[in-house]
Amino acid sequence: MNVAVILIIVANVVVSFKGFNDRGFFERYKFQIGPIVKGEKIRLLSSGFLHVDQSHLFFNMLTLYFFADPVIKYIGVPKFLAVYFGSLLAGSLFALSFHKKEPYYSAVGASGAVMGVLYAAIMLNPGMNLYMFFIPIPIPAYVFGVGYLLYSIFGMKKQWGNIGHSSHIGGAIGGYVLSIIFYPSILVDNRLIVILLAVPIILMFIFKDKLEKN
C-alpha cells in the first residue's frame, strides 16, 4: 500500500477517534448547512475525516484500501490525491447545494472521497470485478457503478436510511470528472463505460428540481 494512502487512513483514524471522545470537537468540525452558510467553510473538508462510529470508519477505510492502488497505478500519487480531496469537496458541495434549505442537516464521513476513488477505479479499470459482503459471486465494476449511483439518487430523494446519499453522489461525480481530466484516453479506451456511468448523472441533473426538497 502506498505511503500516501497510509497517511490518509492514519489521518482519518486520528481525527475520528478524537471526535469519538470529544463531542465538542465533533460538533465543531462536522458538516452542517447552517454554520457553513455563515462562513465556516473548513467543515466542507474537516467533516470528511470524522465518522459516526468505528464501523463507519472501518468500512470507508477498507474500501479506500482496496481501490486506491488501482487508481495510483494509472495516474500516480499526486493525481490520486487530487481525486481523493477533489471528490471529498465535490461531495460536500453537492450536499450543500441539495440541502441548502435545511440549516440543521449534518453529515460526517470520508464516503464522498472514497466514492470518488472507487469511481475513478471503475473508470480506469472497468474490467475489474467487485465482491460484496455475503454475495459470493463477482459483480462487474461498471454494473455496480451504475446501480449504486441510481440507488443513491433515489435514496437522496426518499431519504432512505441514515446515509449521506448526496455526498456519495457528489463524490462519485468528482471521481468521474477527474478521471477523464487526468486520463483522457479513457474516452476512447473505455468509451462504453464512460457513457454508461454518465447516464444516471445526466438524468439526475435533468430531474434535479424534482429531486430537491421544497
C-alpha positions in Angstrom: 0.0 0.0 0.0 1.3 3.4 -0.9 2.5 5.8 1.8 0.0 8.5 0.7 -2.9 6.1 1.3 -1.4 5.1 4.7 -1.2 8.7 5.7 -4.8 9.4 4.7 -6.0 6.3 6.7 -4.0 7.4 9.7 -5.4 11.0 9.5 -9.0 9.6 9.3 -8.4 7.3 12.3 -6.8 10.0 14.5 -9.4 12.7 13.7 -12.3 10.2 14.0 -11.1 8.9 17.4 -10.7 12.5 18.6 -14.3 13.0 17.5 -15.5 9.9 19.3 -14.0 11.1 22.6 -14.6 14.8 22.3 -18.2 15.8 21.4 -17.3 19.5 21.2 -14.7 18.7 18.6 -17.1 16.6 16.6 -19.8 19.3 16.6 -17.3 22.0 15.7 -16.0 20.2 12.6 -18.9 18.1 11.2 -20.7 19.1 8.0 -23.7 21.2 8.9 -25.5 23.5 6.5 -26.2 26.4 8.9 -22.6 27.1 10.1 -21.2 26.5 6.6 -23.5 29.1 5.1 -22.4 31.5 7.8 -18.8 31.1 6.8 -17.4 28.0 8.5 -16.1 26.6 5.2 -13.5 24.4 7.0 -16.4 22.0 7.7 -16.5 21.1 4.0 -13.1 19.4 4.4 -12.9 18.5 8.1 -16.2 16.6 8.1 -14.5 14.1 5.7 -12.2 13.0 8.4 -14.9 12.4 11.1 -17.0 9.3 11.4 -20.1 8.3 13.3 -18.6 5.2 14.8 -15.8 2.7 14.4 -17.7 0.5 11.9 -18.4 3.6 9.7 -14.7 4.4 9.8 -13.6 0.8 9.1 -15.9 0.3 6.1 -14.7 3.6 4.5 -11.0 2.9 5.1 -11.4 -0.7 3.9 -12.9 0.4 0.7 -10.2 3.0 0.2 -7.5 0.3 0.9 -8.9 -1.9 -1.9 -9.3 0.8 -4.6 -6.6 3.3 -4.0 -3.8 1.3 -5.5 -5.5 0.7 -8.9 -6.1 4.4 -9.2 -2.4 5.2 -8.3 -1.2 2.6 -10.8 -2.9 4.6 -13.7 -2.5 8.2 -12.7 0.2 8.4 -10.0 0.1 9.7 -6.4 -0.3 13.5 -7.0 -3.3 13.0 -9.2 -4.7 10.3 -6.9 -4.6 12.9 -4.0 -6.3 15.3 -6.3 -9.1 12.7 -6.9 -9.4 12.0 -3.2 -9.6 15.6 -2.0 -11.4 16.8 -5.0 -14.1 14.2 -4.6 -14.3 15.0 -0.9 -15.0 18.6 -1.7 -17.3 17.7 -4.5 -19.4 15.5 -2.2 -19.6 18.3 0.4 -20.5 21.0 -2.2 -23.2 18.8 -3.7 -24.7 18.1 -0.3 -24.6 21.8 0.4 -26.4 22.5 -2.8 -29.0 19.8 -2.4 -29.7 20.5 1.3 -29.3 24.3 1.2 -32.8 24.9 2.7 -32.1 22.6 5.6 -29.9 24.5 8.1 -29.7 21.7 10.6 -28.8 19.0 8.0 -25.5 17.5 9.1 -23.2 14.6 8.0 -19.7 13.2 8.5 -17.5 10.6 6.8 -15.0 10.0 4.1 -17.7 8.5 1.9 -17.6 11.2 -0.7 -13.8 10.9 -1.1 -13.9 7.1 -1.1 -16.7 7.0 -3.7 -14.6 9.3 -5.9 -11.7 6.9 -5.6 -14.0 3.9 -6.3 -15.5 5.5 -9.4 -12.1 6.5 -10.6 -11.0 2.9 -10.3 -14.1 1.8 -12.3 -13.4 4.3 -15.0 -9.8 3.4 -15.3 -10.2 -0.3 -15.0 -13.8 -1.2 -15.9 -12.9 -4.9 -16.4 -12.4 -5.5 -12.7 -14.9 -7.3 -10.6 -16.2 -6.3 -7.1 -17.2 -8.7 -4.3 -19.9 -7.7 -2.0 -20.3 -9.0 1.6 -22.4 -12.2 1.7 -22.6 -12.4 -2.1 -20.0 -15.0 -3.3 -20.2 -14.1 -7.0 -18.2 -11.3 -8.7 -20.1 -8.2 -9.8 -18.7 -6.3 -12.8 -17.5 -2.9 -11.6 -19.5 -0.9 -14.2 -22.7 -2.7 -13.1 -22.1 -1.7 -9.5 -21.2 1.8 -10.5 -24.5 2.4 -12.4 -26.6 0.6 -9.9 -25.1 2.3 -6.8 -25.5 5.8 -8.4 -29.1 5.1 -9.2 -29.7 3.8 -5.6 -28.1 6.9 -4.2 -30.2 9.2 -6.4 -33.4 7.6 -5.2 -32.1 7.3 -1.7 -31.4 11.0 -1.6 -34.9 11.8 -2.7 -36.6 9.4 -0.4 -34.1 9.9 2.5 -33.5 6.2 2.8 -31.6 5.3 6.0 -29.2 7.5 8.0 -26.9 7.8 4.9 -25.4 10.9 3.2 -26.6 9.9 -0.3 -25.9 13.4 -1.6 -22.3 13.3 -0.6 -21.9 9.9 -2.2 -23.3 11.2 -5.5 -21.1 14.3 -5.4 -18.0 12.3 -4.7 -18.8 9.8 -7.5 -19.3 12.7 -9.9 -16.0 14.2 -8.7 -14.2 10.9 -9.3 -15.9 10.6 -12.7 -14.9 14.0 -14.0 -11.3 14.0 -12.5 -10.6 10.6 -14.1 -11.4 12.0 -17.5 -9.3 15.1 -16.9 -6.3 13.1 -15.6 -6.5 10.2 -18.0 -8.4 11.4 -21.1 -7.6 8.3 -23.2 -10.4 6.5 -21.3 -12.8 8.5 -23.5 -11.5 6.3 -26.3 -10.3 3.1 -24.5 -13.3 2.8 -22.1 -15.9 4.8 -24.1 -18.9 2.5 -23.3 -18.2 2.6 -19.6 -17.9 6.4 -19.7 -21.3 6.6 -21.4 -22.9 4.1 -19.0 -21.8 5.9 -15.9 -22.8 9.3 -17.4 -26.4 8.3 -17.9 -27.6 8.4 -14.3 -25.5 11.6 -13.7 -27.2 13.3 -16.6 -30.7 12.1 -15.6 -30.1 13.4 -12.1 -29.3 16.9 -13.3 -32.3 16.8 -15.7 -34.6 16.0 -12.8 -32.7 17.9 -10.1 -35.7 20.2 -9.3 -37.9 17.3 -8.7 -35.4 15.6 -6.5 -34.8 18.6 -4.3 -37.0 19.1 -1.3 -39.3 22.1 -1.4 
